[in-house]
Amino acid sequence: MEIPEEIKKYIGLSNEEISILRGEASGLIKENMDGIIEEVISSLSQNERAVEIVKASGLSIERAKELFREWLNLTLEGNYDEEHASRVFKIGLAHCREGVPERLMVSTMGVFSREMIRVLLKSNKAELVVPLLKALYWNLALMLDSYEEARKRSLERATGIKGELQERLISISSKEIYDEYSEKRRG
C-alpha cells in the first residue's frame, strides 16, 4: 500500500483542510447524508452490473446504506493516517472481492462527489469543495491501490511472476494495445 502521506502530499491535502473537513464540511454533509446516500443508491440501481453484484452478494439496500454511511463518516472524521488508510484499503479489497469493477467504484465516487458538492454549493460554501474533493481522491487512490495489490498477488501466486516483471509486461502490453488502437483510429 502506498503511504498515505505520499498521497496527501501529491494531491495537496493539508492538515488544515482535514480540519475543515472535520468541522464545517462535516456538519453540512452529515445534515444531508441520507439524501446523498439515497441519490447514490438511486444511481447504482440504474446500473445493471451494480444490481447484479448486489444480488450476488446478498447485500440489502439497508446494509448498503449503512456501509456508505460508515465510509462517509470515516471520510469526514478520519485522521488521514496509516490506520485510516488501512481501513480505506480494506474497503477497496471488499469491493474487489465482491467483483465490483473499478469503473463502477470510480463512477460511484463521482456520484458522491456530485451530491456533496451540490450540498456545499447550495449552502454557499464553495470554499469547502476543494478540501472535500482532495479527501475523496485520497480515498479513491487507496481503493484503487487495493485492486492493484490484489491483482499483483493473484498473478504472482498463479504464475510466480514478481511485481516488477508484472509491471514491465503490462507496460509492453499497453504499448502494443496503444499502437493497435492508434492504427485503428487512423484506418
Buried (B, 14 or more C-beta within 10 A) or exposed (E): BBEBEEBBEEBEBEEEBBEBBBEBBBEBBBEBBEEBBEBBBEBBEEBEEBEEBBEEBEEEEEEBBEBBBEBBBBBBEBEBEEEBBEBBBEBBBBBBEEEBBBEBBEBBBBBBBEBBBBBBEEBEBEEBBEBBBBBBBBBBBBBBBBBBBBEBEEBBEEEEBEEEEBEEEEEEEEEEEEEEEEEEEEE
